[in-house]
Amino acid sequence: MNILITGGGGFIGSHLSEKLLLNGENKLFLLDNLLTGRKQNIEHLDKDKIVFIEQDVQDHIEIDEKIDYVFHFASAASPVAYTEHPVNTLKAGSIGTINTLGLAKKHNAEYFLASTSEVYGDPLISPQTEDYWGNVNPNGERSMYDEAKRFAEAATATYARSYDIKIKIVRIFNTYGPRMQLNDGRVVTNLIVQALENNDITIYGDGSQTRSFSYVDDTVNGIVALMESNEFDVFNIGNPNEMSIKELSNVILKLTDSKSKLIYKELPNDDPKQRKPDITKAKEKLNWEPKVDLETGLTSTIEWIKKELAK
């Protein structure tokens, strides 16, 4: 199978590429502008099985070989990245989605959109089910990411209805693990780097806001389970074990044996108070649920970050 993955050099995209190459029949076309992705994330992959295309997804995509499957994963996905590149983030979710849907239409390929739990905004219900429409500020400081993904979902659903394209949408909740950028502003990397360097641990607000953290292997297994299924629908993929940021900080302090102290800063605007997926649908229809417990996943991530800091 010939598979295009936009954002193939990114955090989740590179892990997905690794997983898909376990099937020796797959050939991957990895498209990435390297704005937040890195070539070193895919350097270990079989060169005979991948074609790397350094290109922005908002530019016209031309691939001569028949493409059987399109994964659209290209986007800045961390607060630091989409704040630094707001217009590119908007365009990746809008123009990039239209471009990749057009490619899927041309090749009669199945289409898989990486959406996000951010489409739920600052949710008023918990846990969040796939039929919850969300509570989003359409012109807030995070809107370039939230609204781009909401548009991407609308575009994907519209192309499916208009052109009979087979589509799948995954709403990815907080995911962590090796190959995250150390300066991307995600809470797990922030806390681990600060703890390893024995700097003050920064908590925004009082630390009571909650998140649900999924190890990247679990997230990718959920994505592949949806890909291989006969389900053409929207699915939450994440870990429903909710915990506060303060609790997460204390777990990381313990695992790193850090002497860091907790300090508190003002909570950024539009920062969600809670985030917890309802994964009933994925359990029942995909036979998927996360397997990696938090301490195991964090330990693996800490070891990887130690090596990165030592470079």
Rosetta silent file (secondary structure, phi, psi, omega in degrees, C-alpha in Angstrom):
SEQUENCE: MNILITGGGGFIGSHLSEKLLLNGENKLFLLDNLLTGRKQNIEHLDKDKIVFIEQDVQDHIEIDEKIDYVFHFASAASPVAYTEHPVNTLKAGSIGTINTLGLAKKHNAEYFLASTSEVYGDPLISPQTEDYWGNVNPNGERSMYDEAKRFAEAATATYARSYDIKIKIVRIFNTYGPRMQLNDGRVVTNLIVQALENNDITIYGDGSQTRSFSYVDDTVNGIVALMESNEFDVFNIGNPNEMSIKELSNVILKLTDSKSKLIYKELPNDDPKQRKPDITKAKEKLNWEPKVDLETGLTSTIEWIKKELAK
SCORE:     score description
SCORE:     0.000 S_00000001
   1 L     0.000  133.908  174.726    0.000    0.000    0.000 S_00000001
   2 E   -92.495  122.061 -172.499    1.251    3.492   -0.869 S_00000001
   3 E  -124.508  128.025  172.085    0.572    5.836    2.055 S_00000001
   4 E   -97.179  130.289  173.646    1.023    9.612    2.281 S_00000001
   5 E  -123.478  110.285  172.028    1.592   11.048    5.750 S_00000001
   6 E   -79.963  143.677 -172.100    1.703   14.822    6.033 S_00000001
   7 L    74.065   25.495 -175.648    3.651   15.834    9.123 S_00000001
   8 L   -66.663  -19.039  177.270    5.570   12.582    8.732 S_00000001
   9 L   -93.890    4.411 -177.764    8.664   14.032   10.407 S_00000001
  10 L   -83.927 -175.711 -177.011    6.719   15.170   13.461 S_00000001
  11 H   -59.442  -64.915 -178.084    6.274   13.638   16.894 S_00000001
  12 H   -74.330  -37.598 -178.973    3.225   11.439   16.268 S_00000001
  13 H   -58.564  -39.239 -179.565    3.752   11.240   12.496 S_00000001
  14 H   -70.911  -37.387  176.435    7.186    9.641   12.878 S_00000001
  15 H   -67.502  -38.112  176.498    5.903    7.058   15.371 S_00000001
  16 H   -63.308  -42.698  178.675    2.999    6.280   13.031 S_00000001
  17 H   -58.187  -45.357  179.184    5.474    5.843   10.153 S_00000001
  18 H   -57.735  -45.050 -178.627    7.491    3.405   12.232 S_00000001
  19 H   -65.545  -43.609 -177.023    4.382    1.387   13.027 S_00000001
  20 H   -68.520  -25.869  179.298    3.137    1.282    9.431 S_00000001
  21 L   -76.986   -9.590  174.054    6.503    0.042    8.166 S_00000001
  22 L   -64.555  -23.500  171.189    6.111   -3.083   10.290 S_00000001
  23 L   -87.972  108.909 -173.677    3.901   -4.167    7.399 S_00000001
  24 L   -63.778  -10.961 -178.865    6.528   -4.895    4.763 S_00000001
  25 L   -85.031  -11.135 -174.357    4.056   -4.205    1.962 S_00000001
  26 L   -86.738  140.446  169.780    3.728   -0.489    2.786 S_00000001
  27 E  -120.343  131.325 -173.441    5.609    2.330    1.085 S_00000001
  28 E  -110.105  135.979  170.525    5.431    5.720    2.791 S_00000001
  29 E  -108.554  108.962 -174.159    5.515    9.202    1.301 S_00000001
  30 E  -102.992  112.453 -178.103    6.400   11.495    4.204 S_00000001
  31 E  -106.271  126.989 -177.733    5.641   15.165    3.568 S_00000001
  32 E  -157.692  136.399  176.102    6.908   17.728    6.070 S_00000001
  33 L   -88.780   -0.619  177.745    8.060   21.352    5.927 S_00000001
  34 L    61.598   25.124  174.528   10.213   20.726    9.042 S_00000001
  35 L   -67.691  -46.232  174.957    8.695   23.716   10.819 S_00000001
  36 L  -123.659  -14.922  174.729    8.159   21.563   13.903 S_00000001
  37 L   -80.642  168.281 -178.676    9.108   18.143   12.502 S_00000001
  38 L  -139.648  137.703  178.075   12.700   16.881   12.346 S_00000001
  39 H   -61.280  -32.941 -178.211   14.526   14.701    9.824 S_00000001
  40 H   -65.176  -18.365  176.814   16.266   12.898   12.679 S_00000001
  41 H   -68.169  -21.746 -176.227   12.862   11.541   13.749 S_00000001
  42 L  -121.875    6.868 -177.263   12.772    9.388   10.611 S_00000001
  43 L   -62.935  -27.371 -176.639   16.470    8.796    9.906 S_00000001
  44 L   -83.028   -6.797 -177.010   16.270    5.277   11.327 S_00000001
  45 L   -76.489  155.158 -178.668   13.480    4.200    8.966 S_00000001
  46 L   -62.445  113.306 -175.821   14.118    1.887    6.001 S_00000001
  47 H   -62.948  -25.188  179.897   15.240    4.216    3.190 S_00000001
  48 H   -76.560  -11.927 -174.973   13.935    1.782    0.574 S_00000001
  49 H  -110.353   -0.610 -178.750   10.430    2.066    2.009 S_00000001
  50 E  -130.854  149.558  170.564   10.075    5.843    2.360 S_00000001
  51 E  -122.721  118.131  179.828   10.088    8.891    0.119 S_00000001
  52 E   -95.089  129.095  179.710   10.678   12.149    2.003 S_00000001
  53 E  -118.819  108.986  178.339    9.107   15.277    0.505 S_00000001
  54 E   -84.816  101.727 -173.153   10.205   18.540    2.116 S_00000001
  55 L  -160.919  149.974  174.097    7.199   20.720    1.383 S_00000001
  56 L   -81.660  137.276 -176.830    4.508   22.751    3.091 S_00000001
  57 L   -66.758  -17.903  178.981    1.126   21.057    3.010 S_00000001
  58 L   -79.358  -10.050  175.070   -0.521   24.313    1.935 S_00000001
  59 L   -89.231  156.637 -178.735    1.326   24.114   -1.408 S_00000001
  60 L   -56.654  132.582 -178.305    0.022   21.968   -4.265 S_00000001
  61 L  -105.677  123.185  179.817    0.914   18.304   -3.718 S_00000001
  62 L  -125.724  117.149  176.596    1.784   16.239   -6.773 S_00000001
  63 L  -128.196  122.699 -174.783    2.669   12.542   -6.437 S_00000001
  64 L   -72.983  -37.978 -179.082    2.914   10.470   -9.603 S_00000001
  65 L   -70.904  152.860  177.932    2.538    7.068   -7.975 S_00000001
  66 L   -64.694  128.949  177.218   -0.913    5.830   -7.007 S_00000001
  67 L  -103.921  128.552 -178.056   -1.700    6.740   -3.389 S_00000001
  68 L   -95.788  -25.543 -173.252   -3.981    4.351   -1.511 S_00000001
  69 E  -147.889  136.195  178.959   -4.207    6.129    1.831 S_00000001
  70 E  -120.086  121.232  170.277   -3.778    9.746    2.991 S_00000001
  71 E  -105.435  121.246  175.961   -2.994   10.685    6.604 S_00000001
  72 E  -103.574   98.806 -178.552   -3.196   14.442    7.236 S_00000001
  73 L  -116.866    1.949 -175.154   -1.146   15.030   10.399 S_00000001
  74 L   -74.440  120.987  173.151    0.676   18.242    9.419 S_00000001
  75 L   177.007  144.014  162.513    0.194   21.080   11.896 S_00000001
  76 L   -59.789  137.405 -172.399    1.906   22.908   14.687 S_00000001
  77 L  -134.573    9.852  177.180    0.388   21.188   17.710 S_00000001
  78 L  -122.575  154.871 -178.412    1.861   22.773   20.831 S_00000001
  79 H   -54.159  -42.142  178.829    1.083   26.165   22.382 S_00000001
  80 H   -63.292  -45.729 -175.404    4.573   27.492   21.669 S_00000001
  81 H   -67.068  -46.413 -176.543    4.522   26.303   18.046 S_00000001
  82 H   -79.877  -15.706  171.579    1.087   27.538   17.066 S_00000001
  83 H   -77.036  -36.581  177.742    1.606   30.841   18.882 S_00000001
  84 H   -73.625  -28.944 -175.395    4.881   31.383   17.005 S_00000001
  85 L  -128.583   58.806 -173.228    3.348   30.292   13.680 S_00000001
  86 H   -64.717  -41.467 -177.681   -0.343   31.246   13.890 S_00000001
  87 H   -71.242  -40.828  177.150   -0.995   31.850   10.190 S_00000001
  88 H   -61.959  -37.268  178.482    0.828   28.695    9.122 S_00000001
  89 H   -63.574  -45.093  176.366   -1.236   26.765   11.683 S_00000001
  90 H   -58.724  -44.468 -176.338   -4.465   28.169   10.228 S_00000001
  91 H   -71.067  -34.294  177.231   -3.362   27.323    6.704 S_00000001
  92 H   -62.145  -38.646 -179.241   -2.269   23.773    7.607 S_00000001
  93 H   -80.840  -23.028 -177.975   -5.755   23.098    8.956 S_00000001
  94 L  -103.934  -74.031 -179.271   -7.611   24.856    6.136 S_00000001
  95 H   -61.329  -41.588 -179.906   -5.671   24.965    2.848 S_00000001
  96 H   -61.352  -38.881  178.345   -3.657   21.893    3.847 S_00000001
  97 H   -67.404  -44.268  178.630   -6.822   19.923    4.522 S_00000001
  98 H   -62.303  -42.274  178.700   -8.386   20.958    1.209 S_00000001
  99 H   -59.952  -47.182 -176.097   -5.155   20.057   -0.630 S_00000001
 100 H   -73.069  -32.707  174.173   -4.922   16.615    0.932 S_00000001
 101 H   -65.475  -40.006  176.923   -8.635   15.924    0.448 S_00000001
 102 H   -61.717  -39.263  177.515   -8.206   16.861   -3.216 S_00000001
 103 H   -64.754  -43.047  178.245   -5.313   14.420   -3.474 S_00000001
 104 H   -61.890  -40.935  178.155   -7.418   11.670   -1.875 S_00000001
 105 H   -62.034  -45.799 -178.723  -10.238   12.436   -4.334 S_00000001
 106 H   -61.545  -40.490 -175.219   -7.848   12.313   -7.301 S_00000001
 107 H   -94.371   -0.211 -175.066   -6.337    8.977   -6.236 S_00000001
 108 L    54.651   44.660 -176.705   -9.582    7.492   -4.888 S_00000001
 109 L   -99.376  155.255  170.176   -7.736    7.013   -1.605 S_00000001
 110 E   -72.953  152.735 -173.189   -9.071    6.648    1.920 S_00000001
 111 E  -127.332  133.384 -176.471   -8.557    9.756    4.043 S_00000001
 112 E  -128.593  116.688 -179.458   -7.563    9.983    7.701 S_00000001
 113 E  -101.214  128.486  169.968   -7.626   13.315    9.541 S_00000001
 114 E   -86.029  102.742  172.223   -5.695   13.938   12.743 S_00000001
 115 E   -98.113 -160.641 -168.868   -7.968   16.209   14.733 S_00000001
 116 E  -152.657  157.391  173.033   -7.582   17.076   18.391 S_00000001
 117 H   -65.578  -15.256  178.458   -9.289   17.276   21.761 S_00000001
 118 H   -63.825  -17.664  177.377   -8.885   21.047   21.333 S_00000001
 119 H   -66.262  -17.203  176.357  -12.058   21.002   19.214 S_00000001
 120 H   -84.421   -9.963  178.639  -13.873   20.630   22.554 S_00000001
 121 E    63.208 -134.199  175.218  -12.326   23.898   23.776 S_00000001
 122 L   -99.431   88.572 -165.090  -12.840   24.444   27.497 S_00000001
 123 L   -65.681  146.152  178.176  -15.452   21.699   27.882 S_00000001
 124 L   -96.740   -5.614  175.612  -18.545   22.081   30.031 S_00000001
 125 L  -127.343  152.326  177.190  -19.029   18.314   30.311 S_00000001
 126 L  -147.381  135.595   -4.256  -16.632   15.584   31.404 S_00000001
 127 L   -71.613  167.868 -178.958  -15.664   13.161   30.045 S_00000001
 128 E   -91.638  125.289  175.004  -16.005   14.416   26.473 S_00000001
 129 L   -96.349  163.547 -176.700  -17.856   12.163   24.036 S_00000001
 130 L   -64.443  -22.076 -179.186  -17.580   12.399   20.273 S_00000001
 131 L   -91.613    6.138  174.823  -21.051   13.910   19.987 S_00000001
 132 L   -81.566  130.000 -174.112  -20.162   16.859   22.257 S_00000001
 133 L   -85.645  -11.579  173.150  -19.897   20.038   20.154 S_00000001
 134 L    93.572  173.613  179.931  -17.534   21.825   22.503 S_00000001
 135 E  -138.547   84.748 -168.335  -17.124   25.229   24.147 S_00000001
 136 L  -115.499  138.370  172.033  -14.635   27.115   21.984 S_00000001
 137 L   -85.831  108.841 -171.967  -13.624   30.765   21.794 S_00000001
 138 L   -71.301  -13.524  176.891  -13.563   31.331   17.998 S_00000001
 139 L  -131.658   27.550  178.704  -11.241   34.342   18.156 S_00000001
 140 L   -81.456 -176.076 -174.202   -9.225   33.642   21.308 S_00000001
 141 L   -71.257  -16.724  176.501   -5.477   33.230   21.653 S_00000001
 142 L  -104.713    2.189 -169.687   -5.656   29.492   20.855 S_00000001
 143 H   -65.511  -25.857  179.519   -8.241   29.828   18.097 S_00000001
 144 H   -61.037  -28.782  178.324   -5.745   29.498   15.251 S_00000001
 145 H   -91.229  -53.147 -178.144   -5.327   25.853   16.283 S_00000001
 146 H   -55.211  -51.159 -174.013   -8.782   24.993   17.669 S_00000001
 147 H   -74.286  -30.405  174.722  -10.707   26.547   14.790 S_00000001
 148 H   -61.832  -41.446  179.619   -8.338   25.250   12.114 S_00000001
 149 H   -70.993  -35.510  177.099   -9.012   21.728   13.353 S_00000001
 150 H   -66.336  -41.211  174.915  -12.758   22.335   13.537 S_00000001
 151 H   -61.520  -43.136 -179.159  -12.673   23.595    9.950 S_00000001
 152 H   -58.532  -41.040  176.924  -10.587   20.560    8.963 S_00000001
 153 H   -64.142  -43.505  179.843  -13.259   18.256   10.390 S_00000001
 154 H   -62.585  -42.930  179.747  -16.010   20.175    8.567 S_00000001
 155 H   -63.787  -43.017 -179.270  -14.079   20.034    5.293 S_00000001
 156 H   -62.717  -45.292  179.098  -13.413   16.310    5.688 S_00000001
 157 H   -65.246  -37.299 -179.568  -17.073   15.543    6.402 S_00000001
 158 H   -67.324  -43.686  177.407  -18.180   17.747    3.484 S_00000001
 159 H   -63.437  -36.893  178.181  -15.858   16.013    0.994 S_00000001
 160 H   -62.199  -44.195 -179.716  -17.104   12.646    2.242 S_00000001
 161 H   -71.177  -36.680 -173.848  -20.721   13.643    1.603 S_00000001
 162 H   -81.883  -35.374 -172.342  -20.006   15.414   -1.686 S_00000001
 163 H  -122.949    8.394  177.037  -17.530   13.023   -3.316 S_00000001
 164 L    58.835   35.148  174.290  -18.106    9.747   -1.478 S_00000001
 165 L   -78.313  136.951  176.194  -14.565    9.738   -0.066 S_00000001
 166 L   -80.009  119.484 -173.435  -14.051    7.223    2.721 S_00000001
 167 E  -126.032  151.809  174.355  -12.936    9.258    5.735 S_00000001
 168 E  -137.500  140.100 -179.246  -11.848    8.669    9.316 S_00000001
 169 E  -127.906  128.513  176.582  -11.262   11.336   11.968 S_00000001
 170 E  -114.854  129.445  173.722   -9.331   10.848   15.187 S_00000001
 171 E   -98.509  105.845 -174.486   -9.472   13.380   18.015 S_00000001
 172 E   -87.003  126.293  175.473   -6.120   12.963   19.721 S_00000001
 173 L   -91.037  174.010 -173.973   -5.907   13.846   23.416 S_00000001
 174 L   -44.433  119.993 -178.374   -2.699   14.858   25.235 S_00000001
 175 E  -123.254  141.636 -178.395    0.044   12.529   24.019 S_00000001
 176 E  -138.934  164.890  176.737    3.626   12.329   25.271 S_00000001
 177 L   148.333 -177.028  178.021    6.751   10.276   24.684 S_00000001
 178 L   -55.962  147.675  178.827   10.121   10.244   22.895 S_00000001
 179 L    85.424    2.698  168.309   10.640   12.687   19.978 S_00000001
 180 L   -66.170  147.149  173.171    8.674   15.545   21.506 S_00000001
 181 L   -73.783  135.999 -173.532   10.489   18.835   21.040 S_00000001
 182 L   -71.383  -21.328 -177.117   11.991   19.884   24.351 S_00000001
 183 L  -111.277   25.036 -172.404   11.053   23.555   23.938 S_00000001
 184 L   -88.250   -0.096  175.170    7.548   23.113   22.548 S_00000001
 185 L    82.622    0.759  177.124    5.707   24.274   25.663 S_00000001
 186 L   -71.936  146.637 -170.884    3.847   21.019   26.282 S_00000001
 187 H   -61.810  -40.631 -176.708    3.358   20.380   29.954 S_00000001
 188 H   -64.628  -47.445  179.494    5.119   16.990   30.090 S_00000001
 189 H   -65.709  -42.930  178.213    8.308   18.200   28.394 S_00000001
 190 H   -53.498  -52.174 -174.579    8.326   21.446   30.372 S_00000001
 191 H   -66.429  -41.707 -178.395    8.070   19.668   33.696 S_00000001
 192 H   -66.634  -45.623 -179.857   10.582   16.921   32.906 S_00000001
 193 H   -61.488  -45.043  179.247   13.238   19.316   31.572 S_00000001
 194 H   -61.937  -41.289 -178.947   12.833   21.626   34.571 S_00000001
 195 H   -66.884  -43.725 -178.986   13.014   18.673   36.976 S_00000001
 196 H   -65.338  -31.427 -179.838   16.107   17.139   35.348 S_00000001
 197 L   -92.511    5.355  179.987   17.892   20.494   35.440 S_00000001
 198 L    55.340   32.686  172.421   16.751   21.082   39.052 S_00000001
 199 L   -90.073  165.235  176.878   15.097   24.334   38.034 S_00000001
 200 L   -58.415  138.785  176.016   11.849   25.557   39.553 S_00000001
 201 E   -84.513  119.921 -177.202    8.824   23.614   38.280 S_00000001
 202 E   -89.714  120.883  174.149    6.428   26.083   36.687 S_00000001
 203 E  -115.466  128.688 -179.979    2.734   25.487   37.314 S_00000001
 204 E   -92.939  132.776 -172.041    0.240   27.799   35.658 S_00000001
 205 L    75.626 -151.500  179.840   -2.750   28.679   37.815 S_00000001
 206 L   -95.669    3.516  177.891   -3.129   26.669   41.010 S_00000001
 207 L    83.495    4.241 -178.001   -2.376   23.355   39.280 S_00000001
 208 L   -83.268  -14.903  178.677   -5.919   22.031   39.718 S_00000001
 209 L   -62.657  144.766 -172.287   -6.624   21.975   35.958 S_00000001
 210 E  -113.437  153.280  173.212   -6.701   18.396   34.695 S_00000001
 211 E  -141.192  165.099  175.748   -5.421   16.522   31.669 S_00000001
 212 E  -123.536  121.106 -168.815   -5.390   12.905   30.548 S_00000001
 213 L  -107.835  123.847 -179.600   -2.010   11.727   29.262 S_00000001
 214 E  -110.124  129.597  175.653   -1.601    8.994   26.656 S_00000001
 215 E   -68.978  145.019 -169.947    1.785    7.445   25.868 S_00000001
 216 H   -59.329  -34.900  178.715    2.597    7.775   22.171 S_00000001
 217 H   -61.905  -40.478  177.552    2.634    4.000   21.526 S_00000001
 218 H   -64.088  -45.416 -179.935   -0.933    3.759   22.813 S_00000001
 219 H   -59.478  -46.971 -179.180   -2.056    6.709   20.703 S_00000001
 220 H   -65.190  -38.411  176.896   -0.484    5.272   17.548 S_00000001
 221 H   -62.057  -36.771  176.148   -2.000    1.848   18.231 S_00000001
 222 H   -66.165  -41.318  178.385   -5.403    3.544   18.440 S_00000001
 223 H   -61.605  -45.830 -178.705   -4.801    5.359   15.158 S_00000001
 224 H   -68.963  -35.471  176.463   -3.812    2.137   13.398 S_00000001
 225 H   -60.686  -41.055  176.933   -6.780    0.281   14.910 S_00000001
 226 H   -67.556  -43.994  179.172   -9.079    2.883   13.349 S_00000001
 227 H   -55.931  -44.158 -173.996   -7.200    2.745   10.036 S_00000001
 228 H   -82.656   -4.773 -178.559   -7.557   -1.044    9.840 S_00000001
 229 L   -86.856  173.787  173.175  -11.231   -1.033   10.846 S_00000001
 230 L   -98.946   19.987  179.218  -14.335   -0.701    8.702 S_00000001
 231 L   -91.607  129.463  177.175  -15.412    2.329   10.737 S_00000001
 232 L  -121.746   84.724 -167.685  -15.705    5.642    8.880 S_00000001
 233 L  -161.911 -173.080  179.414  -16.435    8.013   11.721 S_00000001
 234 E  -101.741  133.254 -179.716  -14.994   10.238   14.467 S_00000001
 235 E  -134.092  136.430  166.551  -13.174    8.641   17.410 S_00000001
 236 E   -76.478  132.318  171.512  -11.578    9.936   20.591 S_00000001
 237 E  -126.542  114.723 -178.650   -8.134    8.428   21.150 S_00000001
 238 L  -176.965  179.022  179.919   -6.622    9.178   24.537 S_00000001
 239 L  -103.856  121.994 -175.859   -6.147    7.932   28.067 S_00000001
 240 L   -77.937   -0.039  179.308   -9.160    8.516   30.352 S_00000001
 241 L   -77.000   97.565 -174.258   -7.052    8.499   33.545 S_00000001
 242 E   -82.880  140.684  174.514   -7.437   12.161   34.483 S_00000001
 243 E  -149.311  156.011  179.380   -5.040   13.926   36.819 S_00000001
 244 E   -77.537  158.908  178.213   -4.264   17.482   37.858 S_00000001
 245 H   -63.436  -35.500  177.525   -1.145   19.271   36.661 S_00000001
 246 H   -64.808  -41.143  177.207    0.026   19.510   40.264 S_00000001
 247 H   -62.880  -44.004  177.761   -0.312   15.726   40.651 S_00000001
 248 H   -59.021  -43.122  179.591    1.623   15.197   37.415 S_00000001
 249 H   -58.297  -42.635 -178.302    4.365   17.524   38.679 S_00000001
 250 H   -68.914  -35.085  175.947    4.767   15.507   41.858 S_00000001
 251 H   -64.218  -43.812 -179.559    4.989   12.214   39.927 S_00000001
 252 H   -66.013  -39.896  176.473    7.731   13.687   37.709 S_00000001
 253 H   -58.490  -41.753 -179.878    9.610   15.043   40.751 S_00000001
 254 H   -66.645  -46.380 -175.447    9.579   11.545   42.246 S_00000001
 255 H   -69.455  -28.182 -179.935   10.673    9.770   39.044 S_00000001
 256 H   -95.419   -4.980 -176.201   13.522   12.218   38.386 S_00000001
 257 L    51.004   45.639 -173.267   14.585   12.435   42.036 S_00000001
 258 L   -87.939  151.575  175.347   14.646   16.178   41.487 S_00000001
 259 L   -97.288    9.482 -178.345   15.325   18.915   44.018 S_00000001
 260 L   -63.142  151.898  174.837   13.126   21.355   42.093 S_00000001
 261 L  -110.621  152.362  178.108   10.469   23.392   43.882 S_00000001
 262 E   -82.282  131.415  171.350    6.991   24.178   42.564 S_00000001
 263 E  -124.950  154.492 -173.054    6.301   27.793   41.615 S_00000001
 264 E  -118.667  134.354  177.564    3.000   29.202   40.398 S_00000001
 265 E  -126.965  167.089 -176.605    2.343   31.630   37.549 S_00000001
 266 L   -62.530  139.073  179.859   -0.761   33.168   36.034 S_00000001
 267 L   -71.270  131.375  178.540   -2.878   30.796   33.946 S_00000001
 268 L   -62.540  155.202  177.254   -2.800   31.647   30.201 S_00000001
 269 L   -61.086  143.085  175.241   -6.018   32.840   28.549 S_00000001
 270 L    64.438   15.041  177.087   -8.375   30.128   27.252 S_00000001
 271 L   -72.113  122.817 -176.421   -6.421   27.344   28.968 S_00000001
 272 L   -62.163  143.109 -179.702   -8.924   24.480   29.436 S_00000001
 273 L   -78.767  -28.400  179.352   -9.831   23.607   33.026 S_00000001
 274 L  -153.648  156.956  179.719  -10.201   19.919   32.287 S_00000001
 275 L  -154.420  115.769 -179.653   -9.708   17.401   29.528 S_00000001
 276 L  -151.009  120.279 -178.122  -10.787   13.771   29.715 S_00000001
 277 E   -80.764  143.311  163.950  -11.816   11.543   26.799 S_00000001
 278 L   -91.483  115.510 -176.074  -14.732    9.170   26.792 S_00000001
 279 L  -108.962   21.114  179.427  -13.251    6.229   24.841 S_00000001
 280 H   -54.278  -44.394 -177.686  -16.290    3.924   25.045 S_00000001
 281 H   -61.682  -44.497  179.181  -16.721    4.096   21.267 S_00000001
 282 H   -65.694  -38.364  178.025  -13.083    3.131   20.594 S_00000001
 283 H   -62.566  -46.315 -173.533  -13.285    0.268   23.087 S_00000001
 284 H   -76.453  -38.746 -172.604  -16.488   -1.126   21.579 S_00000001
 285 H  -100.222  -23.715 -178.879  -15.844   -0.574   17.870 S_00000001
 286 H  -111.778   -7.688 -175.169  -12.041   -0.703   17.580 S_00000001
 287 L    54.599   41.689 -177.880  -11.275   -3.031   20.492 S_00000001
 288 L  -122.395  141.264  166.574   -8.720   -0.446   21.597 S_00000001
 289 L  -157.649  155.319 -177.683   -7.782    1.035   24.926 S_00000001
 290 L   -66.572  147.010 -177.193   -4.494    2.385   26.311 S_00000001
 291 L  -114.971  -26.521 -171.514   -2.128   -0.130   27.925 S_00000001
 292 L   -86.982  120.860  179.041    0.861    1.915   29.160 S_00000001
 293 L   -74.444  160.584 -172.036    0.536    3.241   32.705 S_00000001
 294 H   -59.156  -46.773 -176.428    1.706    6.784   33.450 S_00000001
 295 H   -64.250  -38.412  177.481    4.847    5.925   35.420 S_00000001
 296 H   -64.117  -47.011 -179.815    6.059    3.490   32.753 S_00000001
 297 H   -64.825  -41.740  179.191    5.469    6.006   29.976 S_00000001
 298 H   -66.305  -38.701  179.256    7.042    8.869   31.910 S_00000001
 299 H   -60.966  -44.590  177.073   10.102    6.779   32.789 S_00000001
 300 H   -61.507  -42.809 -178.989   10.686    6.017   29.098 S_00000001
 301 H   -67.167  -41.089  178.896   10.197    9.683   28.206 S_00000001
 302 H   -60.936  -43.312  179.944   12.538   10.871   30.976 S_00000001
 303 H   -63.317  -40.212  178.951   15.306    8.562   29.739 S_00000001
 304 H   -65.896  -42.447 -179.340   14.914    9.875   26.187 S_00000001
 305 H   -66.797  -36.565  175.580   14.962   13.503   27.342 S_00000001
 306 H   -55.895  -45.280 -179.376   18.105   12.841   29.434 S_00000001
 307 H   -65.346  -39.525  179.375   19.873   11.690   26.255 S_00000001
 308 H   -65.066  -41.183 -179.602   18.629   14.726   24.320 S_00000001
 309 H   -68.319  -26.175 -178.096   19.849   17.119   27.016 S_00000001
 310 H   -80.950  -10.851 -176.991   23.257   15.433   27.044 S_00000001
 311 L   -69.983    0.000    0.000   23.823   16.041   23.314 S_00000001
